[in-house]
């Protein structure tokens, strides 16, 4: 069965027109699905019985199944393992901040990018998620917590820019005011640096408009040599090209750029590294445009052999960056008492690791 949550409002309208229905029904049905979250077509009380049965013969209103939740006693972070219709599993994280809640969602089952510090990549990429599967992660977490999610980061398993079309459709669905209506300014896409897709993203919305979404780069090293050791994608896209693309995104959208930097003891956390990183960021004007470096003490993955620096070393790195005019922040360690790092829960459960795997870079 097809998942009707995967259709944008425009696609839903086309479907309804093709079966002789009035176009305005699309908005009604979209609201039932994405705002009121009915679990069956029968719940759509202002839709004719005939249309409800027609839809039910081909579609299901969502197919995500909650398999496991780990709740942090320390800070309210909740980590989820969901099963998809084909029994593959994905992870999502609910993060509670003082004034809002953020969902960190996956964009693929597994990931092909091979970053050394990341558990999501251990079994490679199994498949892309559909737009509906991305949206459902948010709905399922809201249903479980009973709380509103206002911010979304696409920073879970997968490289979202390698699932570009579904990512765009997901953003269309989740920001549609007839449904969940999340502000695009509250959506952040995190990439490991797929250069052509960063330019595509900057072009979205046409000449005078742009998508308003935030872009984060998984940077993790101050130069190509060190980056290649941590992230195989650096073999394909050198830092000069990646940083130029990021600058282009900022020039076009004026959305604040974020640079994710996993601090690994002895690999990228020295004073010299901080100086070089600051120079790299200053070369694209990041000192004056409010860009932020998110410093993440690496979460040790058994397979990687990487070591987490001390709190003092992280502070020293941040201070050094700030001395060069670069904003840095050490990420609050949410959910440190649960399987916090991306991909760890799925890996420990051995879930979905051996379905039709797709390797790409
Ligand atoms: S950090 Fe992101 S891009 Fe790298 S392997 Fe993990 S999920 Fe993939």
Boltz pocket constraint, residues with backbone or C-beta under 6 A from the ligand:
constraints:
  - pocket:
      binder: B
      contacts: [[A, 110], [A, 111], [A, 112], [A, 113], [A, 114], [A, 115], [A, 118], [A, 119], [A, 120], [A, 121], [A, 155], [A, 156], [A, 157], [A, 158], [A, 159], [A, 191], [A, 192], [A, 218], [A, 342]]
      max_distance: 6.0
